[in-house]
Every structure is written in structure tokens, then in C-alpha cells.
Amino acid sequence: MKKLRIPILLLLLLLFSLAASNLAYTGPGDRTVVGGGHICWRVKLVSDGSIVTHSCDYADIKPYEGDPLYRIIPYHTDIIYAPASISAAYTCSNPGNNGWCKSINPIVYTVYEPIPGQMITIVEDSGGTVCTINSASGSCSFYPPFLSHSWQRWAVSSWGDTSLAVTTDTKIDNILPSIVWHISSGGSYLAPLNVIAGAVDFESSLASLDISLDGGSTWLPFNATFALSVRTYNIEIRAIDYAGNVRINTVSNISVYAPTNTATFTPTNTATFTRTTHPTRTNTATIAPTFTPTNTATFTPTNTATFTPTNTATFTPTNTATFT
């Protein structure tokens, strides 16, 4: 049998993701508070000798300390307090279809810390602080956004623990569907005429699209196109989403008519072009350009230069060598 091995890094990431899903959620912790007091027992009254016991706290035992007529017996009692609590109230003022709400209403959180001297600091969820309380009891509101959500929140106590988490589901859609169709106004239209329309809803999504040809008295399912015969219409296009929001677009006095006249064009006049004669060229011209220079220029130098060397050098050898 093969053993399943999980890499340590993957295991750490898994544990971190589980811990991060509730950033500060602990649930109720140990809520035991050590309490106590004293029983002050009067041994004997001087007048009648009766015995009286009563409880006293640390503040009021002082007068009895050292008095031989009293015995002071301490006692201790551990008090276990209830956990901090949170409740969520959500009421839709305009309920729609299929569990959707067509209005914006808050979730109201009410919190309580029963331990004396302690308080609820915040209401929190996995995303952080929802609202601040800083009191032993109080409430705050949160307005959820559109679409479908599940909200899990808890109260954080200064005692160091949290309440149990409370979950509230919301489905909000108060936006009407959008309709687009190609006829924007009444008037006369030549048959055949097809109505082309569509609708969309980005919240609860589109449930139905219908068309009425008689101003809303009767409705027919609409599937992308609808052919109109020859007559006059008051057309309404109706879109309904799953929350029950309804949008109706209306165009009145759409008159569809059939063509009755046709036009035929027959040419009655024609033009004929006949070539008659072509002219014959009778004259020709020859052009031969001739160029004769009229002016010439002659250049005669007037000054000449003669160079006569004045110094000459003569070399006469003085030593001779004879080889025999």
C-alpha cells in the first residue's frame, strides 16, 4: 500500500489558508471569573446572647477585625459567565421572487458582553472590521451590496475571545432589466416588418421577454424576432428578471403598410451618333534652328617675365686617388 506524501510547504499553505479564513475568530473561551467574599459571624450579642450571621465584603470587614464578638470566615466562589453574543436581524422591505429582495436594507448586528468590566470591541468577519462597538452592549448596521452573498460575522470581546459566529444570507436586485429594440418611434413602415429586440439583467438574470401588440392587454413570448402584418400597432416589450423586476418599453402608432404602386421606366428617346468625315491635313511646317555668333573676343598678354640666374657654383675636386 502506497503512502500519501504531502509536501511540507503545501501543508503549511493549507493550514495558513484555513487560519486566514477567519482572521480573529476563536469562539467562546474559558469565561470563569474567580469571585468570593467573607461571612461575618457575630458570636454573641451583649444584650440578648443571640447569634447573627451576615455576608460582608472586603470593604466592610474592617470594623469587625479584632472584635472578639465576631468571627470572619472568607469564602471563594468561581463565577462562569456566558459567552459574548451577537445576533443579526435582516428584513427586506420589498420582497421579490425566488428569495430576492428588491430593496436596500441593512443587516443590524446586536452584541452583548456579560462579564462586568469587559466590552465588545468590534464586529468582525474574515475581511476585517465590520463596525466598532467599544461597549458592553450595542448595535451597528451593515448595508449589503447587490447580488447573492453569505455574511458570517462575530463579536470580538476584550476578554480575549469571540462570540459564536452568525451567518446571514442576502439576495438583492432592485435594478430593472435592460431592453434594446430597433423601433424607437411610431410611424409608417413598409411590410414586411420584423420586430427585433433583446433584454439583459446582470443581477438575478433575465426570466422572460414578452411582446404585446395591443398596448399590454395580451402578451406573447418573444424570441428574438416577431413578424408584423399590415395594420397599426401599439407595441410593448416587457422584460422580467428572476427577482420580479419588470421593465416595459412602449412604442405607439406603428403603421405597417403593403406596397400598392410599382413604377416601370421605359426609355422613349434615343440618341444615335454617326461619324461623317475626317479632316485631311494639308499644311506641314519644318523648323530648323540656326545659330551664328556675332561677337568674338581675342586675348593678347601685355606683360612678360624673364628670369636670369645671377649666382653660379663651380665644384673642383682637390684630392685624387690612384689605384695600381
TIVONU-622054 format. One record per residue (C-alpha): residue number from 1; x, y, z. Coordinates in steps of 0.5 Angstrom, whole numbers, plus 500, padded with zeros to 3 digits. Example, Ala and Ser with C-alpha at 12.3 -4.5 7.8 and 13.67 -1.06 7.14 Angstrom:
2
[1; [525; 491; 516]]
[2; [527; 498; 514]]
//
This chain:
324
[1; [500; 500; 500]]
[2; [503; 507; 498]]
[3; [503; 512; 503]]
[4; [501; 519; 501]]
[5; [506; 524; 502]]
[6; [504; 532; 502]]
[7; [510; 537; 502]]
[8; [511; 541; 508]]
[9; [511; 547; 504]]
[10; [504; 545; 501]]
[11; [501; 543; 508]]
[12; [504; 550; 511]]
[13; [500; 554; 506]]
[14; [494; 549; 507]]
[15; [494; 551; 514]]
[16; [495; 558; 513]]
[17; [489; 559; 509]]
[18; [485; 555; 514]]
[19; [487; 560; 519]]
[20; [486; 566; 515]]
[21; [479; 565; 513]]
[22; [477; 567; 520]]
[23; [483; 572; 522]]
[24; [481; 573; 529]]
[25; [475; 568; 530]]
[26; [476; 564; 537]]
[27; [470; 562; 539]]
[28; [468; 563; 547]]
[29; [474; 562; 551]]
[30; [474; 560; 559]]
[31; [470; 565; 562]]
[32; [471; 563; 569]]
[33; [472; 569; 574]]
[34; [474; 568; 581]]
[35; [470; 571; 586]]
[36; [469; 571; 593]]
[37; [468; 575; 600]]
[38; [467; 574; 607]]
[39; [462; 572; 612]]
[40; [462; 576; 618]]
[41; [459; 572; 624]]
[42; [457; 575; 631]]
[43; [459; 570; 636]]
[44; [454; 574; 642]]
[45; [450; 580; 643]]
[46; [452; 583; 649]]
[47; [444; 585; 651]]
[48; [441; 578; 649]]
[49; [446; 573; 647]]
[50; [443; 572; 640]]
[51; [448; 570; 634]]
[52; [447; 573; 628]]
[53; [451; 572; 621]]
[54; [451; 576; 615]]
[55; [456; 577; 609]]
[56; [461; 582; 608]]
[57; [466; 584; 603]]
[58; [473; 587; 604]]
[59; [471; 594; 605]]
[60; [466; 593; 611]]
[61; [470; 588; 615]]
[62; [475; 593; 617]]
[63; [470; 595; 623]]
[64; [470; 588; 626]]
[65; [477; 586; 625]]
[66; [480; 585; 632]]
[67; [473; 585; 635]]
[68; [472; 579; 640]]
[69; [465; 578; 639]]
[70; [466; 577; 631]]
[71; [469; 572; 627]]
[72; [470; 573; 620]]
[73; [470; 567; 615]]
[74; [473; 568; 608]]
[75; [470; 564; 602]]
[76; [471; 564; 595]]
[77; [466; 563; 589]]
[78; [468; 562; 582]]
[79; [463; 565; 577]]
[80; [463; 562; 570]]
[81; [460; 568; 565]]
[82; [456; 566; 559]]
[83; [460; 568; 552]]
[84; [459; 574; 549]]
[85; [453; 574; 544]]
[86; [452; 577; 537]]
[87; [445; 577; 533]]
[88; [444; 579; 526]]
[89; [437; 582; 524]]
[90; [435; 583; 517]]
[91; [429; 585; 514]]
[92; [427; 586; 507]]
[93; [422; 592; 506]]
[94; [421; 590; 499]]
[95; [421; 582; 498]]
[96; [422; 580; 491]]
[97; [421; 573; 487]]
[98; [425; 567; 489]]
[99; [428; 570; 495]]
[100; [431; 576; 492]]
[101; [430; 583; 495]]
[102; [428; 589; 491]]
[103; [430; 594; 496]]
[104; [437; 596; 500]]
[105; [436; 594; 507]]
[106; [441; 594; 513]]
[107; [444; 588; 517]]
[108; [443; 590; 524]]
[109; [448; 587; 529]]
[110; [447; 587; 536]]
[111; [452; 585; 541]]
[112; [453; 584; 549]]
[113; [459; 582; 554]]
[114; [456; 579; 560]]
[115; [463; 580; 564]]
[116; [463; 586; 569]]
[117; [468; 591; 566]]
[118; [469; 588; 560]]
[119; [466; 590; 553]]
[120; [465; 588; 546]]
[121; [471; 592; 542]]
[122; [469; 591; 534]]
[123; [464; 586; 530]]
[124; [469; 583; 525]]
[125; [469; 578; 519]]
[126; [474; 574; 515]]
[127; [475; 581; 511]]
[128; [477; 585; 518]]
[129; [473; 590; 522]]
[130; [465; 591; 520]]
[131; [464; 596; 525]]
[132; [467; 599; 532]]
[133; [463; 598; 539]]
[134; [467; 599; 545]]
[135; [462; 598; 550]]
[136; [459; 592; 554]]
[137; [453; 592; 549]]
[138; [451; 596; 543]]
[139; [449; 595; 536]]
[140; [451; 597; 529]]
[141; [449; 597; 521]]
[142; [452; 594; 515]]
[143; [448; 595; 508]]
[144; [450; 589; 504]]
[145; [451; 590; 496]]
[146; [448; 587; 490]]
[147; [447; 580; 488]]
[148; [447; 574; 493]]
[149; [452; 574; 499]]
[150; [453; 570; 505]]
[151; [456; 574; 511]]
[152; [459; 571; 517]]
[153; [461; 575; 523]]
[154; [462; 575; 530]]
[155; [463; 580; 536]]
[156; [470; 581; 539]]
[157; [471; 581; 547]]
[158; [476; 585; 551]]
[159; [476; 579; 555]]
[160; [480; 576; 549]]
[161; [475; 571; 546]]
[162; [470; 572; 541]]
[163; [462; 570; 541]]
[164; [460; 565; 536]]
[165; [459; 567; 529]]
[166; [453; 569; 526]]
[167; [451; 568; 519]]
[168; [446; 572; 514]]
[169; [445; 571; 507]]
[170; [442; 576; 503]]
[171; [440; 577; 495]]
[172; [439; 584; 493]]
[173; [437; 586; 486]]
[174; [433; 593; 485]]
[175; [435; 594; 478]]
[176; [431; 593; 472]]
[177; [433; 589; 466]]
[178; [435; 593; 460]]
[179; [431; 593; 454]]
[180; [434; 594; 447]]
[181; [430; 594; 440]]
[182; [431; 597; 434]]
[183; [424; 601; 433]]
[184; [425; 608; 437]]
[185; [418; 611; 435]]
[186; [412; 611; 432]]
[187; [411; 612; 424]]
[188; [410; 608; 418]]
[189; [414; 602; 416]]
[190; [413; 598; 409]]
[191; [412; 591; 410]]
[192; [415; 586; 412]]
[193; [417; 589; 418]]
[194; [420; 584; 424]]
[195; [421; 587; 431]]
[196; [428; 585; 433]]
[197; [429; 586; 441]]
[198; [433; 583; 447]]
[199; [434; 584; 454]]
[200; [439; 583; 459]]
[201; [440; 583; 467]]
[202; [446; 583; 471]]
[203; [444; 581; 478]]
[204; [438; 576; 479]]
[205; [439; 575; 471]]
[206; [433; 575; 466]]
[207; [427; 571; 467]]
[208; [422; 572; 461]]
[209; [422; 577; 455]]
[210; [415; 578; 452]]
[211; [411; 583; 447]]
[212; [404; 586; 447]]
[213; [401; 588; 440]]
[214; [395; 591; 443]]
[215; [398; 596; 449]]
[216; [399; 591; 454]]
[217; [392; 587; 454]]
[218; [395; 581; 452]]
[219; [403; 578; 452]]
[220; [406; 573; 447]]
[221; [413; 570; 449]]
[222; [418; 574; 445]]
[223; [424; 570; 441]]
[224; [429; 575; 438]]
[225; [424; 577; 432]]
[226; [417; 578; 431]]
[227; [414; 579; 424]]
[228; [408; 584; 424]]
[229; [403; 584; 419]]
[230; [399; 590; 415]]
[231; [396; 594; 421]]
[232; [397; 599; 426]]
[233; [400; 597; 433]]
[234; [401; 600; 440]]
[235; [407; 595; 442]]
[236; [410; 594; 448]]
[237; [416; 590; 450]]
[238; [417; 587; 457]]
[239; [423; 584; 461]]
[240; [422; 581; 468]]
[241; [428; 578; 472]]
[242; [428; 573; 477]]
[243; [427; 578; 483]]
[244; [421; 580; 480]]
[245; [423; 587; 477]]
[246; [419; 589; 471]]
[247; [421; 594; 465]]
[248; [417; 596; 459]]
[249; [418; 599; 453]]
[250; [413; 602; 449]]
[251; [412; 605; 442]]
[252; [405; 607; 440]]
[253; [402; 608; 433]]
[254; [407; 604; 429]]
[255; [403; 603; 422]]
[256; [405; 597; 417]]
[257; [403; 598; 410]]
[258; [404; 594; 404]]
[259; [407; 597; 397]]
[260; [401; 598; 392]]
[261; [404; 602; 386]]
[262; [410; 600; 382]]
[263; [414; 604; 377]]
[264; [417; 602; 371]]
[265; [422; 606; 367]]
[266; [422; 605; 359]]
[267; [427; 610; 355]]
[268; [423; 614; 350]]
[269; [428; 618; 347]]
[270; [435; 615; 344]]
[271; [441; 619; 341]]
[272; [445; 616; 335]]
[273; [452; 619; 333]]
[274; [454; 618; 326]]
[275; [461; 620; 324]]
[276; [461; 624; 318]]
[277; [468; 626; 315]]
[278; [475; 627; 318]]
[279; [479; 633; 316]]
[280; [485; 632; 312]]
[281; [492; 635; 314]]
[282; [494; 640; 308]]
[283; [500; 644; 311]]
[284; [506; 642; 314]]
[285; [512; 646; 318]]
[286; [519; 645; 319]]
[287; [523; 648; 324]]
[288; [531; 648; 323]]
[289; [534; 653; 328]]
[290; [541; 656; 326]]
[291; [546; 660; 331]]
[292; [551; 665; 328]]
[293; [556; 668; 333]]
[294; [557; 676; 332]]
[295; [562; 678; 337]]
[296; [569; 674; 339]]
[297; [574; 676; 344]]
[298; [582; 676; 343]]
[299; [587; 676; 349]]
[300; [594; 678; 348]]
[301; [598; 678; 354]]
[302; [602; 685; 355]]
[303; [607; 683; 360]]
[304; [612; 678; 360]]
[305; [617; 676; 366]]
[306; [625; 674; 364]]
[307; [629; 670; 370]]
[308; [636; 670; 369]]
[309; [640; 667; 375]]
[310; [646; 671; 378]]
[311; [650; 666; 382]]
[312; [653; 660; 380]]
[313; [657; 655; 384]]
[314; [663; 651; 381]]
[315; [666; 645; 384]]
[316; [673; 643; 383]]
[317; [676; 636; 386]]
[318; [682; 637; 390]]
[319; [684; 630; 392]]
[320; [685; 625; 388]]
[321; [687; 617; 389]]
[322; [691; 613; 384]]
[323; [690; 606; 384]]
[324; [695; 601; 382]]
//
